[in-house]
């Protein structure tokens, strides 16, 4: 009898959700909770885990140079994230890419070869290799596409891809090769050296994301520059370069959002029939149009927005209108698998409430949707349940959100934000949210009387800097130890007044290796790791 009941249950489930979506195993991607900024090779924005239902902030960390893409999550729930700020006006000649643990503590810092930011979201491969790109000097030298080993050392660097500004992630095929768009060509790189093994003509493909069919044998991508009369097309090509089909849209189409691929290889994108007729398209695997859902009059999709698809086959997307203050103008819409509306809600005014969503939506295993402000006098982050009810709204304190959040195996949601490209003093801009408190904020000056920062640079060669904060007058020691626990140096041993301090550690006579530095005051003690590489 129980087998009969189980069969009936499965049949009823199939009738209720005939287009159930599931995660596509991808042998070249890390088997981690969120290996790239859209979660998977199909860019569904769907997590395998249940995210927070309450705005319980358990971490706010200062990332001084901002976060544009990410973070992404690798093995052991470690975070990987690059910087947003341009540092050319400070006299510095470097920028950074970070590895953090799930509590926001620095594991290592990689120093890039230019003042310009990390501009393509990171991707974590099955062997733990981290791929990301960074702009070089004047887009000509330095920077490019990096492959880092899990310990933060360089595996290889390809300076050809010095300008991949708006790609959300580095695409890896089931064949383990990397597929990199650049100007008018799609380059295929082998993963051991980063060398080109094939190239596919693709007019004006720069800054458009590459997504894969579920079988991994076909790639889908958009071509055509925004705000020009270039031909705008969605294209399908085999991974060995055979062109299959193109769907052409009106020349005014200006979406750079990542295409989304479902389990049946249907592709979802924003595009236009005419300058005034805007749609969310569902394209069949053979290039024919399955359905298109019209946006309302004066309603727009934004340049980098894209939908998410939940496990029940619902497609959820953002849109906005530019209307008078205090009027609803930012929307989230849910469609069923056949393009019929489930619900549509307003999340506020695009400027006054920051209801301007210019990034891809994300959903969790329960179908909850997460999105954040990319613009506005007030900026916020929202969680919406699968029935269209706003569960919570979190104040982003004026910071902008332009990427995808990430959900780890414990259900913690990580949000990275930034201010202007030229701003270099970001505060409290990496956030973690979880329904259950597992750790506390580490950068709240109203709670902590002391704060010890991670040294920079780290790893370092001979010289590094250690910053710390005192909120009360204290007798302080700051000491350096080797891996055997032997004291190497004392940087501070005195009573100090409240303030923010910096000390320099000179290690020119020490061998390469792992060292530790400890800040002590009375019963308070905190230790962090630093790495000397010569």
DOTI-496262 format. One record per residue (C-alpha): residue number from 1; x, y, z. Coordinates in nm, 4 decimals. Example, Ala and Ser with C-alpha at 12.3 -4.5 7.8 and 13.67 -1.06 7.14 Angstrom:
2
1,1.2300,-0.4500,0.7800
2,1.3670,-0.1060,0.7140
***
This chain:
534
1,0.0000,0.0000,0.0000
2,0.2802,0.2471,0.0831
3,0.4210,0.2066,-0.2686
4,0.0797,0.2907,-0.4140
5,0.0604,0.6009,-0.1939
6,0.4108,0.7005,-0.2950
7,0.3232,0.6621,-0.6639
8,0.0085,0.8728,-0.6187
9,0.2129,1.1367,-0.4368
10,0.4688,1.1487,-0.7174
11,0.1956,1.1735,-0.9796
12,0.0252,1.4557,-0.7919
13,0.3569,1.6365,-0.7566
14,0.4172,1.5989,-1.1260
15,0.0706,1.7350,-1.2051
16,0.1193,2.0302,-0.9715
17,0.4655,2.1108,-1.1043
18,0.5012,1.9568,-1.4503
19,0.8197,2.1565,-1.5141
20,1.0072,2.0897,-1.1922
21,1.3597,2.2314,-1.2106
22,1.6646,2.0707,-1.0560
23,2.0335,2.1468,-1.0247
24,2.2451,2.0371,-1.3236
25,2.5673,1.8639,-1.2075
26,2.8689,2.0357,-1.3639
27,3.1933,1.8393,-1.3357
28,3.4246,2.1381,-1.3939
29,3.2688,2.3656,-1.1297
30,3.3433,2.3384,-0.7597
31,3.0885,2.1269,-0.5760
32,3.0246,2.4189,-0.3449
33,2.7123,2.6198,-0.2497
34,2.7709,2.9077,-0.4977
35,3.0725,2.8601,-0.7302
36,2.9975,3.1627,-0.9524
37,2.7942,3.4802,-0.9200
38,2.4834,3.3280,-1.0823
39,2.5118,3.0007,-0.8937
40,2.5580,2.7574,-1.1840
41,2.6547,2.7211,-1.5500
42,2.2950,2.7928,-1.6598
43,2.2844,3.1195,-1.4595
44,1.9530,3.0249,-1.2957
45,2.0277,3.2225,-0.9779
46,1.8776,2.9330,-0.7809
47,2.0336,2.8073,-0.4586
48,2.0155,2.4476,-0.3371
49,1.9812,2.5803,0.0179
50,1.7129,2.7641,0.2156
51,1.8033,3.1278,0.2780
52,1.6989,3.3559,0.5648
53,1.3336,3.4491,0.6238
54,1.4279,3.7278,0.8653
55,1.6684,4.0241,0.8281
56,1.8910,3.8981,1.1096
57,2.2290,4.0559,1.0275
58,2.5060,3.8507,1.1853
59,2.8037,4.0177,1.0172
60,2.8988,4.3573,0.8796
61,3.2546,4.3832,0.7591
62,3.4446,4.6805,0.6187
63,3.5728,4.6077,0.2680
64,3.7394,4.9467,0.2105
65,3.7562,4.9260,-0.1690
66,3.3985,4.8050,-0.2181
67,3.2464,4.4956,-0.3792
68,3.1117,4.4926,-0.7359
69,3.0723,4.1173,-0.8049
70,3.0176,3.8470,-0.5491
71,3.1036,3.7104,-0.3128
72,3.1124,3.3559,-0.4470
73,3.1435,3.0524,-0.2203
74,3.3995,2.7747,-0.2527
75,3.4831,2.4709,-0.0463
76,3.4379,2.4886,0.3344
77,3.1999,2.7812,0.2686
78,3.4988,3.0120,0.2101
79,3.4206,3.3424,0.0352
80,3.6012,3.4942,-0.2637
81,3.5536,3.8555,-0.3654
82,3.7318,4.1310,-0.5559
83,3.7483,4.5062,-0.5134
84,3.5361,4.7754,-0.6788
85,3.7426,5.0925,-0.6280
86,3.9847,5.2571,-0.8694
87,4.3014,5.3389,-0.6755
88,4.4920,5.5441,-0.9326
89,4.4515,5.8739,-0.7470
90,4.6112,5.7510,-0.4239
91,4.9611,5.6809,-0.5483
92,4.9059,5.3080,-0.5032
93,4.9819,5.0819,-0.7978
94,4.7888,4.7723,-0.6903
95,4.4423,4.6422,-0.6122
96,4.3244,4.3318,-0.4302
97,4.1282,4.0073,-0.4470
98,4.0303,3.8393,-0.1189
99,3.9718,3.4965,0.0298
100,3.7654,3.5066,0.3509
101,3.6242,3.2438,0.5808
102,3.2487,3.2250,0.6430
103,3.2839,3.4632,0.9399
104,3.4496,3.7284,0.7222
105,3.8034,3.6762,0.8488
106,4.0788,3.7172,0.5938
107,4.2483,3.3954,0.4760
108,4.4686,3.5521,0.2087
109,4.4855,3.8609,-0.0092
110,4.6041,3.8549,-0.3696
111,4.7639,4.1713,-0.5070
112,4.6756,4.2532,-0.8673
113,4.9055,4.4367,-1.1059
114,4.7098,4.7568,-1.1486
115,4.5080,5.0268,-0.9748
116,4.1892,4.9307,-1.1558
117,3.9188,4.7101,-1.0041
118,3.8276,4.3442,-1.0364
119,3.5636,4.3576,-1.3056
120,3.4382,4.0059,-1.3769
121,3.2811,3.7931,-1.1092
122,3.4906,3.5024,-0.9842
123,3.4369,3.1351,-1.0659
124,3.5639,2.8436,-0.8561
125,3.6668,2.5283,-1.0443
126,3.6405,2.1674,-0.9248
127,4.0088,2.1623,-0.8226
128,3.9699,2.4847,-0.6224
129,4.1247,2.7100,-0.8874
130,3.9847,3.0641,-0.8646
131,3.9294,3.2546,-1.1895
132,3.8664,3.6309,-1.1997
133,3.9671,3.9288,-1.4114
134,4.0996,4.2751,-1.3325
135,4.1484,4.5820,-1.5483
136,4.5090,4.6704,-1.6276
137,4.6911,4.9993,-1.6641
138,4.4856,5.2104,-1.9055
139,4.3363,4.8814,-2.0306
140,4.6704,4.8064,-2.1996
141,4.9068,4.6290,-1.9620
142,4.8852,4.4321,-1.6400
143,4.5655,4.2803,-1.5085
144,4.3698,4.0483,-1.7349
145,4.2364,3.7023,-1.6539
146,4.3871,3.5384,-1.3455
147,4.3893,3.1767,-1.2341
148,4.4825,3.1435,-0.8662
149,4.5630,2.8285,-0.6737
150,4.3521,2.7617,-0.3611
151,4.6263,2.9149,-0.1437
152,4.6141,3.2443,-0.3381
153,4.9303,3.1951,-0.5429
154,4.9260,3.2537,-0.9191
155,4.8641,2.9573,-1.1450
156,4.8701,3.1726,-1.4602
157,4.7733,3.5142,-1.5918
158,4.6463,3.5991,-1.9414
159,4.6781,3.9733,-2.0084
160,4.4750,3.9525,-2.3299
161,4.1524,3.9739,-2.1310
162,4.2363,4.3031,-1.9655
163,3.8926,4.4450,-2.0459
164,3.5998,4.2172,-1.9608
165,3.4082,4.4788,-1.7704
166,3.0531,4.3588,-1.7263
167,3.0686,3.9791,-1.7326
168,2.9107,3.8288,-1.4219
169,3.1350,3.5224,-1.4062
170,3.4121,3.3338,-1.5861
171,3.2322,3.0542,-1.7818
172,3.3704,2.6992,-1.7601
173,3.2388,2.4239,-1.9886
174,3.1868,2.0596,-1.9022
175,3.5032,2.0089,-2.1061
176,3.6876,2.2140,-1.8357
177,3.7781,2.4833,-2.0905
178,3.7154,2.8535,-2.0288
179,3.4995,3.0530,-2.2727
180,3.6024,3.4192,-2.2772
181,3.4263,3.6932,-2.4783
182,3.6488,3.9714,-2.6076
183,3.5583,4.2380,-2.8670
184,3.4397,4.0346,-3.1716
185,3.5575,3.6887,-3.0742
186,3.4740,3.4126,-2.8288
187,3.8036,3.2609,-2.7166
188,3.8332,2.9092,-2.5759
189,4.1172,2.8617,-2.3251
190,4.2508,2.5405,-2.1801
191,4.2631,2.5490,-1.7978
192,4.6243,2.4419,-1.7264
193,4.7986,2.7361,-1.8912
194,4.5239,2.9765,-2.0013
195,4.6354,2.9503,-2.3640
196,4.3863,2.9864,-2.6494
197,4.2949,2.6567,-2.8180
198,4.0119,2.7834,-3.0400
199,3.8275,3.1031,-3.1311
200,3.4751,3.1660,-3.2599
201,3.3743,3.4841,-3.4509
202,3.1081,3.6709,-3.2526
203,3.0566,4.0365,-3.3537
204,3.0435,4.2711,-3.0528
205,3.0332,3.9965,-2.7909
206,3.2368,4.1949,-2.5363
207,3.0699,4.2306,-2.1934
208,2.8058,3.9627,-2.2598
209,2.7845,3.6493,-2.0466
210,2.8198,3.2952,-2.1809
211,2.5808,3.0250,-2.0536
212,2.5636,2.6560,-2.1344
213,2.2990,2.4025,-2.2317
214,2.2332,2.1354,-1.9705
215,2.4312,1.8841,-2.1745
216,2.7257,2.1217,-2.2027
217,2.7567,2.0909,-2.5805
218,2.5948,2.4268,-2.6691
219,2.6670,2.7827,-2.5570
220,2.4186,3.0705,-2.5639
221,2.5240,3.4349,-2.5747
222,2.4066,3.7803,-2.6797
223,2.5889,3.9991,-2.9332
224,2.5602,4.3700,-3.0161
225,2.6691,4.6820,-2.8336
226,2.4139,4.8665,-2.6242
227,2.2910,5.2130,-2.7288
228,2.3990,5.1559,-3.0907
229,2.2358,5.0388,-3.4125
230,2.4401,4.7178,-3.4078
231,2.2433,4.4046,-3.4819
232,2.1267,4.2555,-3.1498
233,2.1093,3.8750,-3.1445
234,2.0787,3.5790,-2.9138
235,2.3091,3.3101,-3.0520
236,2.3557,2.9351,-3.0104
237,2.6883,2.7744,-3.1008
238,2.8391,2.4355,-3.0267
239,3.1420,2.4315,-2.7993
240,3.3578,2.3375,-3.0999
241,3.2413,2.6439,-3.2959
242,2.9510,2.5345,-3.5179
243,2.6887,2.8114,-3.5401
244,2.3382,2.6719,-3.4812
245,2.1028,2.9684,-3.4876
246,2.0502,3.3361,-3.4038
247,1.7383,3.5246,-3.2984
248,1.7522,3.8918,-3.3990
249,1.5821,4.1663,-3.1995
250,1.5220,4.5354,-3.2514
251,1.8423,4.7413,-3.2662
252,1.7356,4.9406,-2.9582
253,1.7633,4.6324,-2.7354
254,2.0096,4.7249,-2.4598
255,2.0092,4.4450,-2.2039
256,2.3434,4.3052,-2.0843
257,2.1792,4.0780,-1.8330
258,2.2825,3.7148,-1.8182
259,2.0590,3.4740,-2.0181
260,1.8980,3.2019,-1.8050
261,1.8697,2.8386,-1.9224
262,1.6165,2.5944,-1.7734
263,1.6254,2.2140,-1.7556
264,1.4627,2.1854,-2.0986
265,1.7209,2.4248,-2.2516
266,1.4753,2.7083,-2.2951
267,1.6464,3.0468,-2.2712
268,1.5036,3.3551,-2.0961
269,1.6163,3.7070,-2.1888
270,1.4890,4.0649,-2.2045
271,1.4645,4.2179,-2.5535
272,1.2519,4.4448,-2.7744
273,1.0388,4.4069,-3.0882
274,1.0254,4.7829,-3.1420
275,1.1628,5.0793,-2.9430
276,0.8452,5.0828,-2.7345
277,0.7587,4.7109,-2.7097
278,0.9617,4.5355,-2.4420
279,0.9323,4.1688,-2.3456
280,1.0700,3.8875,-2.1405
281,1.1329,3.6229,-2.4060
282,1.1303,3.2463,-2.3695
283,1.3314,3.0981,-2.6592
284,1.3106,2.7280,-2.7484
285,1.6298,2.5190,-2.7826
286,1.5945,2.5366,-3.1631
287,1.5814,2.9188,-3.1687
288,1.2064,2.9646,-3.2121
289,1.0073,3.1846,-2.9732
290,0.8069,2.9819,-2.7218
291,0.6381,3.2842,-2.5618
292,0.7068,3.6471,-2.4805
293,0.5604,3.8372,-2.1882
294,0.4968,4.2091,-2.2508
295,0.6027,4.4727,-2.0017
296,0.3456,4.7412,-1.9237
297,0.3492,5.0837,-2.0860
298,0.6579,5.2852,-1.9769
299,0.7876,4.9807,-1.7919
300,1.1523,4.8915,-1.8528
301,1.4026,4.6171,-1.7948
302,1.7405,4.7519,-1.6859
303,2.0764,4.7066,-1.8576
304,2.2100,4.4257,-1.6391
305,1.8913,4.2719,-1.4989
306,1.7964,3.9100,-1.5574
307,1.5354,3.6692,-1.4180
308,1.5684,3.3711,-1.1876
309,1.3820,3.0414,-1.2208
310,1.2706,2.8543,-0.9098
311,1.2458,2.4785,-0.8573
312,0.8796,2.4783,-0.9643
313,0.9548,2.6389,-1.3011
314,0.8335,2.9885,-1.2122
315,1.0241,3.2722,-1.3769
316,1.0671,3.5838,-1.1633
317,1.2051,3.9130,-1.2947
318,1.2439,4.2842,-1.2008
319,1.1215,4.5919,-1.3888
320,1.0814,4.9643,-1.3239
321,0.9112,5.2854,-1.4349
322,1.0416,5.6400,-1.4089
323,0.7469,5.8167,-1.2471
324,0.6768,6.0963,-1.0006
325,0.7934,6.0684,-0.6375
326,0.5895,5.8555,-0.3953
327,0.4428,5.6513,-0.6817
328,0.5045,5.2804,-0.7244
329,0.7709,5.2324,-0.9877
330,0.9766,4.9235,-0.9015
331,0.8215,4.5806,-0.9565
332,0.8878,4.2099,-0.9176
333,0.6805,3.9793,-1.1412
334,0.6357,3.6016,-1.1260
335,0.5250,3.3986,-1.4299
336,0.4495,3.0291,-1.4513
337,0.6407,2.8020,-1.6843
338,0.4112,2.8854,-1.9753
339,0.4462,3.2612,-1.9356
340,0.1197,3.3212,-1.7506
341,0.1262,3.5697,-1.4598
342,0.1311,3.4363,-1.1059
343,0.1644,3.7725,-0.9281
344,0.3208,4.1159,-0.9531
345,0.4161,4.3383,-0.6610
346,0.5598,4.6850,-0.6131
347,0.8640,4.7274,-0.3915
348,0.8454,5.1081,-0.3928
349,0.9695,5.4100,-0.5843
350,1.2842,5.3694,-0.7937
351,1.4580,5.6764,-0.6398
352,1.2994,5.7360,-0.2999
353,1.3050,5.3665,-0.2014
354,1.5827,5.2416,-0.4264
355,1.3369,5.0131,-0.6084
356,1.5684,5.0093,-0.9092
357,1.6919,4.6543,-0.9647
358,1.9746,4.6431,-1.2159
359,2.1079,4.2939,-1.1472
360,1.9966,3.9322,-1.1670
361,1.7434,3.8023,-0.9141
362,1.8255,3.5066,-0.6903
363,1.5917,3.2508,-0.5297
364,1.6466,2.9876,-0.2630
365,1.5288,2.6263,-0.2332
366,1.1878,2.7441,-0.1062
367,1.1388,2.9931,-0.3890
368,1.2097,3.3018,-0.1788
369,1.3459,3.5847,-0.3959
370,1.6336,3.8153,-0.3027
371,1.7159,4.1479,-0.4709
372,1.8762,4.4832,-0.3896
373,1.8928,4.8487,-0.4931
374,2.1317,4.9513,-0.7679
375,2.0356,5.3174,-0.7456
376,1.8412,5.5633,-0.5328
377,1.8554,5.8206,-0.2552
378,1.7640,5.5331,-0.0241
379,1.8948,5.1837,-0.0944
380,1.7535,4.8572,0.0363
381,1.7626,4.4803,0.0040
382,1.4424,4.2739,-0.0149
383,1.3327,3.9180,0.0556
384,1.0034,3.8146,-0.1082
385,0.8284,3.4792,-0.0598
386,0.7047,3.2635,-0.3482
387,0.3541,3.4115,-0.3180
388,0.4689,3.7696,-0.3676
389,0.4705,3.8804,-0.0025
390,0.7608,4.0990,0.1102
391,0.9105,3.9198,0.4110
392,1.1687,4.1831,0.4952
393,1.3515,4.4911,0.3739
394,1.7030,4.5741,0.4916
395,1.8542,4.9239,0.4792
396,2.1785,4.9224,0.2748
397,2.2714,5.2627,0.4209
398,2.3046,5.4308,0.0811
399,2.5346,5.1630,-0.0631
400,2.4574,5.0151,-0.4057
401,2.4109,4.6503,-0.4956
402,2.5024,4.5382,-0.8480
403,2.5556,4.1636,-0.8394
404,2.4090,3.8463,-0.6908
405,2.4046,3.7436,-0.3255
406,2.5278,3.3988,-0.2265
407,2.3768,3.1407,0.0115
408,2.6077,2.8974,0.1899
409,2.5399,2.5455,0.3195
410,2.4196,2.6829,0.6550
411,2.1612,2.9109,0.4923
412,2.3658,3.2279,0.5438
413,2.3032,3.4952,0.2792
414,2.6014,3.7138,0.1862
415,2.5551,4.0569,0.0274
416,2.8347,4.2712,-0.1185
417,2.7820,4.6442,-0.1841
418,2.9759,4.9510,-0.2925
419,2.9679,5.3241,-0.3522
420,3.1227,5.5186,-0.6409
421,3.4191,5.3728,-0.8307
422,3.6433,5.6499,-0.6913
423,3.5364,5.5983,-0.3282
424,3.7910,5.4053,-0.1199
425,3.6639,5.4088,0.2371
426,3.3710,5.1667,0.2314
427,3.2349,5.0563,0.5678
428,3.0027,4.7731,0.6761
429,2.9547,4.6776,0.3122
430,2.9931,4.2987,0.3309
431,2.6888,4.1610,0.5098
432,2.5809,3.8166,0.6249
433,2.2214,3.7325,0.7196
434,2.1002,3.4150,0.8881
435,1.7846,3.3231,1.0779
436,1.9999,3.1689,1.3531
437,2.2772,3.3659,1.5188
438,2.6000,3.1699,1.4733
439,2.8490,3.4524,1.5113
440,2.8444,3.8256,1.5833
441,2.9285,4.1412,1.3965
442,3.3031,4.1904,1.3871
443,3.3162,4.5550,1.2814
444,3.0610,4.7249,1.5073
445,3.2518,4.9877,1.7021
446,2.9638,5.0271,1.9497
447,3.0092,4.6639,2.0600
448,3.3837,4.6096,2.0403
449,3.6384,4.8099,2.2381
450,3.9203,4.6724,2.0223
451,3.9563,4.5753,1.6589
452,4.2548,4.4128,1.4923
453,4.2589,4.4311,1.1131
454,4.4117,4.1825,0.8741
455,4.7605,4.2901,0.7739
456,4.8096,4.4304,0.4249
457,4.9475,4.3290,0.1926
458,4.9115,3.9594,0.2766
459,5.1001,3.7588,0.1609
460,5.3844,4.0159,0.1808
461,5.7478,4.0478,0.0870
462,5.9569,4.2031,0.3664
463,5.7114,4.4767,0.4721
464,5.3476,4.4710,0.5793
465,5.1112,4.6981,0.7741
466,4.8919,4.6119,1.0716
467,4.6035,4.8408,1.1729
468,4.4068,4.8291,1.4967
469,4.1306,5.0290,1.6644
470,4.1003,5.1241,2.0343
471,3.7705,5.2507,2.1739
472,3.9058,5.3137,2.5240
473,4.2373,5.4031,2.6886
474,4.4315,5.0769,2.7284
475,4.7676,4.9149,2.7914
476,4.8339,4.7406,2.4575
477,5.0851,4.4894,2.3263
478,5.1135,4.3905,1.9614
479,5.3568,4.1050,1.9027
480,5.4732,3.8857,1.6148
481,5.5238,3.5089,1.6576
482,5.6550,3.2341,1.4312
483,5.4756,2.9049,1.3631
484,5.6432,2.7501,1.6731
485,5.4947,3.0194,1.8971
486,5.8293,3.1944,1.9502
487,5.8134,3.5732,1.9813
488,5.9801,3.7447,1.6841
489,5.9083,4.1129,1.7376
490,5.7137,4.3546,1.9559
491,5.5504,4.6350,1.7608
492,5.3587,4.7946,2.0507
493,5.3975,4.7772,2.4275
494,5.2491,5.0881,2.5844
495,4.9376,5.2588,2.7138
496,4.7439,5.4222,2.4295
497,4.4480,5.6584,2.4019
498,4.1405,5.5755,2.1864
499,4.2070,5.5939,1.8121
500,4.2908,5.4101,1.4931
501,4.6563,5.3054,1.4701
502,4.8864,5.1524,1.2116
503,5.2189,4.9768,1.2641
504,5.4665,4.8477,1.0055
505,5.6325,4.5077,1.0395
506,5.9726,4.4730,0.8697
507,6.0654,4.1098,0.8050
508,6.3570,4.1367,0.5638
509,6.5793,3.9060,0.7734
510,6.3155,3.6371,0.8305
511,6.2580,3.3280,0.6135
512,5.9385,3.2793,0.4147
513,5.6582,3.1129,0.6063
514,5.3496,3.1578,0.8191
515,5.3640,3.3988,1.1143
516,5.1080,3.5268,1.3638
517,5.0416,3.8635,1.5251
518,4.8563,3.9079,1.8541
519,4.6917,4.2156,2.0055
520,4.6556,4.1938,2.3834
521,4.4980,4.4205,2.6441
522,4.4114,4.2814,2.9861
523,4.1856,3.9799,2.9303
524,4.1317,4.0687,2.5649
525,4.3452,3.8893,2.3061
526,4.3025,3.8354,1.9312
527,4.5423,3.6664,1.6882
528,4.5612,3.6757,1.3092
529,4.7833,3.5012,1.0541
530,5.0238,3.6650,0.8104
531,5.2244,3.5041,0.5297
532,5.5759,3.6070,0.4306
533,5.6722,3.5179,0.0730
534,6.0113,3.6140,-0.0686
***
